Amino acid sequence: MRLIVAVVGKPRNAGLAAAIGEYETRAARYWPLEVREVREERGKAGDSSGVMKREGERLTDGIGGARIIACDERGKGMTSREFAQWLSAERDRAVDIALLIGGAFGLSDEVRHRSALSLSLAPWTLSHEVATIARIVGGEEIRRTLDLACGAGRHARHMAARWFTVGLDLSQILLRLARREGSPAAFVRGDMRLLPFREDAFDLVANFFTSFGYFNDDAEHRLVVREVARVTRRGGFFVLDYLNAERLRRTLVPYDERRVGDSIVEQRREISADGRSVIKTITVRGDGRRFVERVRLFTPAELIALVAAEGFETQSMLGDYAGAELSPDSPRAVVVARRR
């Protein structure tokens, strides 16, 4: 039996590449392993179907008559033990297996239709973002983690599949949704400016998808990072996933609208007069509801300085969760910092 792992893209961070290479070496001791990394498709906005189709063609090219297994979060779930037993049974059948892993948009319908099995390895397979973090800190002892501003718990659930995880959020409604999902994570209501945890409580604190920067005063932003430093052990990690301010300034969409049920929701965006924030005004046409959201446009240099002032040393700045280095066109600005 030959085991083929075909994946879209390759790690563009040296640390990620080294960690992946180590596990490939270990796996090859037990299986005839072939890892194929195919080129990501650079499609235009709105062309996700075309991107998945072209990436799917690259994934299936060269796998011969191997039995295709589509790795898809909607597929059949297995524990790690069940997956090992399944793989052992496949080996006894002496049939080549091709595990196909899609890119940012997932696998195309064509690939899923060709597959003999659609497989989700959840709960122990992690989300894309959590998997990247796990690779970065793979050589470190990580036992206790905090998902800061966890919302409805999507990332906390994946983190808890690997480590003991606490999710913290101020919204009781979102925490209620998180608990309903049956997540193994523990969820706590609290304010990130005054964390209800003891000193050195966590080995890793993660803040995903710009769940930071909403306070009017930078002193409060500094207070948040100070609290993160207090609850992170020395040598522990803080991952701050933020918007790329430079890219946002260039690509800001000043207005859009969409229909939600019977209502039209308008969104207006502008850069503040002092240039330090982006302001989004949401209006529900017809019933008069109006919401205003302001997010601080921290530059990467400001983020690095912000965490450094509270005792963190930045290890790397990623531009996305494929491990690419930060550039002016990167969609994200992900700070990976370590407490001194």
C-alpha positions as CSV (number, residue, x, y, z in Angstrom):
1,M,0.0,0.0,0.0
2,R,1.2,3.5,-0.9
3,L,-0.1,6.4,1.1
4,I,-0.3,9.7,-0.8
5,V,-1.0,13.0,0.9
6,A,-1.8,15.6,-1.7
7,V,-2.2,19.2,-0.3
8,V,-2.7,22.6,-1.9
9,G,0.1,25.0,-1.1
10,K,3.3,24.6,0.9
11,P,4.5,26.2,4.2
12,R,6.3,29.5,3.5
13,N,7.6,29.7,7.0
14,A,10.9,27.9,7.9
15,G,9.6,26.8,11.3
16,L,6.4,25.3,9.8
17,A,8.4,23.5,7.1
18,A,10.8,21.9,9.6
19,A,7.9,20.7,11.8
20,I,6.0,19.2,8.9
21,G,9.2,17.6,7.6
22,E,9.9,15.9,10.9
23,Y,6.4,14.3,11.0
24,E,6.8,13.2,7.4
25,T,10.0,11.4,8.4
26,R,8.4,9.7,11.3
27,A,5.4,8.5,9.3
28,A,7.6,7.2,6.5
29,R,9.0,4.6,8.9
30,Y,5.6,2.9,9.0
31,W,4.1,3.6,5.6
32,P,5.3,4.0,2.0
33,L,4.6,7.8,2.1
34,E,4.4,10.3,-0.7
35,V,3.6,13.9,0.0
36,R,2.6,16.0,-2.9
37,E,2.3,19.8,-2.6
38,V,0.5,21.4,-5.5
39,R,0.4,25.1,-6.5
40,E,-2.2,27.3,-5.0
41,E,-4.5,29.0,-7.5
42,R,-4.5,32.7,-7.6
43,G,-8.1,33.4,-8.5
44,K,-10.1,36.6,-8.6
45,A,-12.5,37.6,-5.8
46,G,-15.8,35.7,-6.2
47,D,-14.2,32.9,-8.2
48,S,-14.0,30.4,-5.4
49,S,-15.6,27.6,-7.6
50,G,-13.0,28.1,-10.3
51,V,-10.2,28.2,-7.8
52,M,-11.3,24.9,-6.2
53,K,-11.8,23.3,-9.6
54,R,-8.3,24.1,-10.8
55,E,-6.7,23.1,-7.5
56,G,-8.7,19.9,-7.6
57,E,-7.3,19.0,-11.0
58,R,-3.8,19.5,-9.7
59,L,-4.5,17.4,-6.6
60,T,-5.8,14.4,-8.6
61,D,-3.1,14.6,-11.3
62,G,-0.5,11.8,-10.9
63,I,-2.2,9.8,-8.2
64,G,-3.0,7.0,-10.6
65,G,-5.6,4.5,-9.4
66,A,-5.3,5.4,-5.8
67,R,-8.5,5.3,-3.7
68,I,-9.4,9.0,-3.1
69,I,-10.2,10.1,0.4
70,A,-11.5,13.7,0.6
71,C,-10.5,15.5,3.8
72,D,-13.5,17.6,4.4
73,E,-15.0,19.0,7.6
74,R,-18.4,17.7,6.5
75,G,-17.2,14.2,6.2
76,K,-17.3,11.2,8.5
77,G,-15.8,11.9,11.9
78,M,-13.2,9.7,13.5
79,T,-11.2,9.8,16.7
80,S,-7.4,9.3,16.4
81,R,-7.8,5.7,17.4
82,E,-10.5,5.0,14.9
83,F,-8.5,6.6,12.2
84,A,-5.5,4.4,13.0
85,Q,-7.7,1.3,12.9
86,W,-9.2,2.4,9.6
87,L,-5.8,3.0,8.1
88,S,-4.6,-0.3,9.2
89,A,-7.5,-2.0,7.6
90,E,-6.8,-0.2,4.3
91,R,-3.2,-1.3,4.4
92,D,-4.4,-4.9,4.7
93,R,-6.4,-4.4,1.5
94,A,-3.2,-3.5,-0.3
95,V,-4.9,-0.5,-2.0
96,D,-3.1,2.8,-2.6
97,I,-4.8,5.6,-0.6
98,A,-4.7,9.3,-1.6
99,L,-5.7,11.8,1.1
100,L,-6.6,15.1,-0.6
101,I,-6.5,18.3,1.3
102,G,-7.8,21.4,-0.3
103,G,-6.8,25.1,-0.2
104,A,-8.4,28.1,1.4
105,F,-11.8,27.3,-0.2
106,G,-11.7,23.6,0.4
107,L,-12.2,20.8,-2.2
108,S,-14.2,21.1,-5.4
109,D,-17.5,19.2,-5.9
110,E,-15.7,17.2,-8.7
111,V,-13.1,15.9,-6.2
112,R,-15.7,15.1,-3.6
113,H,-17.8,13.2,-6.1
114,R,-14.8,11.1,-7.2
115,S,-13.8,10.3,-3.6
116,A,-14.5,6.9,-2.1
117,L,-14.9,8.5,1.3
118,S,-15.2,12.0,2.7
119,L,-13.3,12.1,6.0
120,S,-13.3,14.6,8.8
121,L,-10.8,13.8,11.5
122,A,-12.4,16.1,14.0
123,P,-12.3,16.6,16.9
124,W,-8.6,16.0,16.8
125,T,-8.0,17.6,13.4
126,L,-7.7,21.3,14.0
127,S,-9.0,24.3,12.2
128,H,-6.7,25.8,9.7
129,E,-5.7,28.7,12.1
130,V,-5.3,26.4,15.1
131,A,-3.3,23.9,13.1
132,T,-0.8,26.6,12.0
133,I,-0.4,27.7,15.6
134,A,0.1,24.1,16.7
135,R,2.9,23.7,14.1
136,I,4.6,26.9,15.2
137,V,4.7,25.8,18.9
138,G,5.1,22.1,18.1
139,G,8.4,21.7,19.9
140,E,7.2,23.4,23.1
141,E,5.3,22.1,26.1
142,I,1.8,23.5,25.7
143,R,-0.8,22.2,28.1
144,R,-3.1,25.1,29.0
145,T,-4.4,27.6,26.4
146,L,-6.8,30.6,26.4
147,D,-8.9,31.7,23.4
148,L,-9.3,35.4,24.2
149,A,-12.6,36.9,22.9
150,C,-13.7,33.4,21.8
151,G,-17.1,34.4,20.5
152,A,-19.2,31.3,19.8
153,G,-16.2,29.1,20.4
154,R,-15.2,27.9,16.9
155,H,-11.5,28.1,17.6
156,A,-11.8,27.1,21.3
157,R,-13.4,23.8,20.2
158,H,-10.4,23.0,18.0
159,M,-7.9,24.1,20.5
160,A,-9.5,21.9,23.1
161,A,-9.1,18.9,20.9
162,R,-5.4,19.3,21.5
163,W,-4.9,21.2,24.8
164,F,-6.8,22.1,27.9
165,T,-8.6,25.2,26.7
166,V,-10.6,28.0,28.2
167,G,-12.6,30.4,26.1
168,L,-13.3,33.9,27.4
169,D,-15.8,36.4,26.0
170,L,-17.9,39.3,27.3
171,S,-21.0,38.2,25.3
172,Q,-23.3,35.9,27.3
173,I,-25.3,35.2,24.1
174,L,-22.2,34.0,22.2
175,L,-21.0,31.9,25.2
176,R,-24.4,30.3,25.4
177,L,-24.0,29.3,21.7
178,A,-20.5,27.9,22.4
179,R,-21.8,25.7,25.2
180,R,-24.6,24.4,23.1
181,E,-22.1,23.0,20.6
182,G,-20.9,20.5,23.2
183,S,-17.3,21.8,23.0
184,P,-14.7,20.2,25.3
185,A,-13.5,23.7,26.1
186,A,-14.5,25.6,29.3
187,F,-16.1,28.9,28.8
188,V,-15.9,31.9,31.0
189,R,-17.6,35.3,30.8
190,G,-15.2,38.2,31.5
191,D,-13.6,41.4,30.3
192,M,-10.2,41.1,28.6
193,R,-9.0,44.2,30.5
194,L,-9.4,42.3,33.8
195,L,-8.8,38.6,33.2
196,P,-10.3,36.3,35.9
197,F,-7.3,34.0,36.0
198,R,-4.2,33.7,38.2
199,E,-0.7,34.7,37.1
200,D,1.1,32.3,34.7
201,A,-2.1,30.3,34.2
202,F,-1.6,29.6,30.4
203,D,1.1,28.4,28.1
204,L,-0.6,29.9,25.1
205,V,-3.0,32.8,24.6
206,A,-4.6,33.3,21.2
207,N,-6.8,36.2,20.0
208,F,-8.3,35.5,16.5
209,F,-9.6,37.6,13.7
210,T,-9.2,41.2,15.0
211,S,-11.1,40.6,18.3
212,F,-8.9,43.4,19.7
213,G,-8.5,47.1,19.0
214,Y,-12.1,48.2,19.8
215,F,-11.4,50.5,22.7
216,N,-11.3,54.3,22.3
217,D,-8.2,54.8,24.3
218,D,-4.8,53.1,23.6
219,A,-4.3,52.9,27.4
220,E,-7.0,50.2,27.4
221,H,-5.4,48.3,24.6
222,R,-2.1,48.3,26.6
223,L,-4.0,47.1,29.6
224,V,-5.3,44.1,27.7
225,V,-1.8,43.1,26.6
226,R,-0.6,43.6,30.2
227,E,-3.3,41.2,31.4
228,V,-2.3,38.7,28.7
229,A,1.3,38.9,29.9
230,R,0.2,38.4,33.5
231,V,-1.7,35.2,32.8
232,T,1.0,33.8,30.4
233,R,3.9,31.9,31.9
234,R,7.4,32.9,31.1
235,G,8.4,31.3,27.8
236,G,4.7,31.0,26.9
237,F,3.2,32.4,23.6
238,F,0.8,35.1,22.6
239,V,-0.7,34.9,19.1
240,L,-2.5,38.1,18.1
241,D,-4.3,37.8,14.7
242,Y,-5.0,41.3,13.4
243,L,-6.1,43.0,10.3
244,N,-3.3,44.3,8.0
245,A,-3.8,48.0,8.3
246,E,-1.8,48.9,5.2
247,R,-3.9,46.7,3.0
248,L,-7.1,47.8,4.5
249,R,-6.4,51.4,3.8
250,R,-5.9,50.6,0.2
251,T,-8.8,48.3,-0.3
252,L,-11.5,49.8,2.0
253,V,-15.0,49.4,0.5
254,P,-16.8,52.6,1.5
255,Y,-20.4,51.2,1.1
256,D,-22.2,48.0,0.6
257,E,-25.7,46.7,1.3
258,R,-27.2,43.2,1.7
259,R,-30.6,41.8,2.3
260,V,-31.2,39.9,5.6
261,G,-34.6,38.5,5.7
262,D,-37.0,41.3,4.9
263,S,-34.6,44.0,5.8
264,I,-31.8,45.8,3.9
265,V,-28.6,46.2,5.9
266,E,-26.3,49.1,4.9
267,Q,-22.7,49.3,5.8
268,R,-20.6,52.4,5.5
269,R,-16.9,52.5,6.2
270,E,-14.4,55.4,6.5
271,I,-11.0,56.1,8.0
272,S,-11.3,58.4,11.0
273,A,-10.2,62.0,10.7
274,D,-7.0,61.3,12.7
275,G,-6.2,58.3,10.4
276,R,-5.9,56.0,13.4
277,S,-9.1,53.9,13.1
278,V,-11.6,52.5,10.6
279,I,-15.2,53.3,11.4
280,K,-18.1,51.1,10.3
281,T,-21.6,52.3,10.5
282,I,-24.3,49.6,10.2
283,T,-27.9,50.8,9.5
284,V,-31.0,48.6,9.2
285,R,-33.1,50.3,6.6
286,G,-36.7,50.7,7.6
287,D,-36.6,50.2,11.4
288,G,-34.0,52.9,12.3
289,R,-31.5,50.6,14.0
290,R,-27.9,51.9,13.8
291,F,-24.7,50.5,15.1
292,V,-21.2,52.1,15.0
293,E,-18.0,50.0,15.2
294,R,-14.5,51.5,15.5
295,V,-11.3,49.5,15.2
296,R,-7.8,50.9,15.8
297,L,-5.6,50.6,12.7
298,F,-2.5,49.3,14.5
299,T,0.4,48.9,12.0
300,P,2.6,45.8,12.4
301,A,5.4,48.0,13.9
302,E,2.9,49.3,16.5
303,L,1.7,45.8,17.3
304,I,5.2,44.6,17.9
305,A,5.9,47.6,20.1
306,L,2.7,47.1,22.0
307,V,3.5,43.5,23.0
308,A,7.2,44.3,23.6
309,A,6.2,47.0,26.1
310,E,4.4,44.3,28.2
311,G,7.2,41.8,28.1
312,F,6.7,39.8,24.9
313,E,9.3,39.3,22.2
314,T,7.9,38.8,18.7
315,Q,9.2,35.6,17.2
316,S,7.5,36.0,13.8
317,M,5.0,38.1,11.8
318,L,2.8,36.0,9.5
319,G,0.7,37.4,6.7
320,D,-1.8,34.5,6.6
321,Y,-2.4,31.0,8.0
322,A,-0.5,29.3,5.3
323,G,2.6,30.6,7.0
324,A,3.6,33.3,4.5
325,E,5.7,36.2,5.8
326,L,3.9,39.5,6.2
327,S,3.8,41.8,3.2
328,P,1.8,44.9,2.2
329,D,-0.7,42.7,0.4
330,S,-1.1,40.1,3.1
331,P,-4.7,39.6,4.3
332,R,-3.7,39.4,8.0
333,A,-1.0,40.5,10.4
334,V,-0.4,37.7,12.8
335,V,2.0,38.4,15.7
336,V,3.6,35.3,17.3
337,A,5.3,36.5,20.5
338,R,6.9,34.9,23.4
339,R,6.9,36.1,27.0
340,R,10.3,37.0,28.2
